[in-house]
Amino acid sequence: MQPIITYLIMGITCVVSYLAFNDASLRSKMLFVPAAVKERGETYRFLSHGFIHADFMHLLFNMWALYIFGPYAEAAFGLMFGATFGGAAYLLFYLAAIVASSYVTYTRHADNYGYSALGASGAVAAVMWPFIFFQPWAWFIFPPLPAIILGPAYIAYSHYADMRGTGNIGHNAHLWGAIFGLVAFVVLAIFLKPAILENFMQMLMQPNMPF
C-alpha cells in the first residue's frame, strides 16, 4: 500500500513552505509566536508553523526524514486502526505532534514577542518512532548509529542542546516532539496492537548489525 497520507503531508508542506518563502506576510501569519497566541488568541499558530520552513535546506531535511519515517508510521497506524481509519489516525497523530512539540516552548515564551519558531521538526521527531519499532537495527549513515540507539540519543542530545540554549534551532520542540511520539505510539500499540511491541522485542534480541 502506498503511503498516501505521508505524500499528502509532504506535498502540502512543500507548497505552503514555498509560498511562504516568497510571501513575508504569509510567513509572519503562520509563524509560531507564543505571545500572539496568548495575547491575541491566535491558537492556530500551534499548528500552522509546522507547514512553513526557514529555507530550502530546512524544508529538504525535514521532508527527507519524513519520506524515510512516514511510510512506517502510516503502516503502523493501519495495523492499529485498520485500513479504513488508519490514514486518518496517522494524520491526527502527525498534527497532534506539531502542537505537542510546541507547548513547552509556549509556556516559556508566552510573554516574549521577540520569539518565533517554524518547521515540521517536532512532528518528524514523533514520526521516527514507528520506524524504530519496525526497524530497530536499521543503520544510518549520519549519524552512524542503528535506529534503536538513534532514538534515545536524539532525545538526550535535544535535551542537552535545549539546556545550553545556544543557536537558533528549536531543540525544545525536537525534544518534546520525540517524547510525545514515543509515549503516544507505545500507549496506542499496547491497547490496539500489542504484537507490534512483541515483534520489536524479538527483533531486539536478534541484532542485524552491519559488522
N, C-alpha and C positions, 0 to 999 in steps of 0.2 A: 504494500500500500504506500502510495506517495505521501510524503509529509506536507500535505496541502496547507495546514494551518501555519506551519513554520515558514513556508514560502510566502504565504499571505502576509505574515508579520514582517518578514524581510522586505517584501515589496513595498508595503505601506511605509515602513521606516525609511527606506531609501528615498522614496518620493518626497515624503514630508521633510526629511533632512535636507534634500537638495533644494526644495523650495525655501527653507529657512536659511540656507547658505546665501541665497540671493535676495532675501527679504528680511531686513533687520527688524521691521515692525512685527512680522510673524514670529521670528525668533524670540523677541522680547516678550510677546504674549504667552509663549509656550514654556519659557524657562521656569525652573523650579525656584521660586523666590519665597522663602518661608514667611517673610514679613508681609508680603502681599496676600498670602493665604490667611494669615492671622488678622490683619487689619482690614482687608477688603473682601474677605470671604472667597477668594479665588481658589477653591479647593481643587478645581480641575487641573491645576498645575502639578498636583501629586502624580498625575498620570501623563499629562501632555509632554513633560520634559523627557520621557522615555522614548520619544519618537523624533527627537532632534539631536544633533551632534555638533561638536565644536569645529570639526573639519573633516575632510575626506578620509584621512588616516584613522581618525577616531571611529568613524562610521564603518570603515572597512574592517577594522579589528573586531568590533562587536558583531558585525554580520557574519564574518568568517567563523567566529566562535559559535554563533547561533546556528550556522549551517552544519557544524560538526555535532553540537549537542542536541539541537532541536528535534531531529528525527527520532532519537532515542526517547526523549521526553514525550513526544507525541505518541509513540508506540506504547509507552508505559501507561499513559492515560487511557489509551484504547483498551489495554488489558484490564485496567481497573474499572472503567466506566462503560465499556462496551463500544462497539463500532458507532452506534447512534449518538452517544453523548460524549465520547472520548475527546473529540476535537474541541467541543465547547468547553469541557472541563480543563483541558490543556490551555486554551486561550485565557480562561479566567485565572488559572494559576500564573500565567505569564504577567497578566495585567496586575494581579494582586502583588506579585513580586516587585513590580515597579513602585507601587505605593508603599509596600512594607519596607523596602530598602531605603526610603526617604524619611521615614517617620522620626528616627532618632536625630537626623540632621535638622528636621523641622523644630524639634524641641530645643536644639542647641542655638539655632539662628532665627528664631521667631521674631526677634526684635532687631535684626540686623538687615537693613535694606541694602547693604553693600554685598550681601552674599547671594549667589545664584548657582545653580547646577543644571546639568543636562546630560543626556545619554542613557543608553539601554544597559549599561554595565551591571547594574543591580539585578535586573531581570535575567540577564545572561548568566550571572553567577548562580542564580537559583536553578536555572535550567541545566547546569552542568551535572547536577546530582543524579538524575536518572541515567545519564551516560555512565557515570562512575559505578552505579549499581549493576548495570548491564555489562560493562567492560572494565572491571577494576584493574586489570593488568595491561590495559592498552597503554602504549608508550608514547609520550610526547617528545618531539624534538626540542621544543622550547616552551617551558623549562624541561630539561631532560629528566623527567620523572614519570613513573606509572600513575595512572589515574587515581588509584587508591591513596597515593601519597600526595598527589596534587591538590585534592580537595581540602584535607586538613591544613596543608601548607599554605594554601590560598587564604584560608580563614586566619591562620596565625600571622601571615605577613600583612594582611589587611588591617588586623588589629594593631600590630606593631607600627605600621605606617600611619595609621589614624592617630595613635597616641603621640607620635612625633609631631604630627601636624604640619608637615612641610609639603611644599609643592601645591599644585592646583588640581590634583587628582582626587576624586571623591572616594577615598578609601573607606569611609564610613558606610557609604552606600554599597560598596562591594562586600564589606563585612556582613551587613545585615541582610543583603540580598542572598548571600550564600547561606547564612544561618536560617533564614526563612525557608529557602528551598530545601535544605536538609531536613528540617523539622517537619514541614508540611508534607514532603514526599514520603518520609518514613511513616508518619501517622496515617496517611491515606493508604499506604501499602499494607500496614498492619491490619487495618479494618476491612479493606476491599480486596487485596490480593497478596496474602502472606507469602505465596510462592515466589514472589519477586525477591523477598528478603532471604528466603530459604535457598534459592538458587545463588544469590550473592554470597552467602556464607560458604556454599560448596565451592564456588569459584575462588574464594579467598584461600581455601585450603589446597588449591591446585594452581599455584602461580605459573603463568606462562610468560616468563621473563625472556628478553631478547639476548640473554648471555648465559 
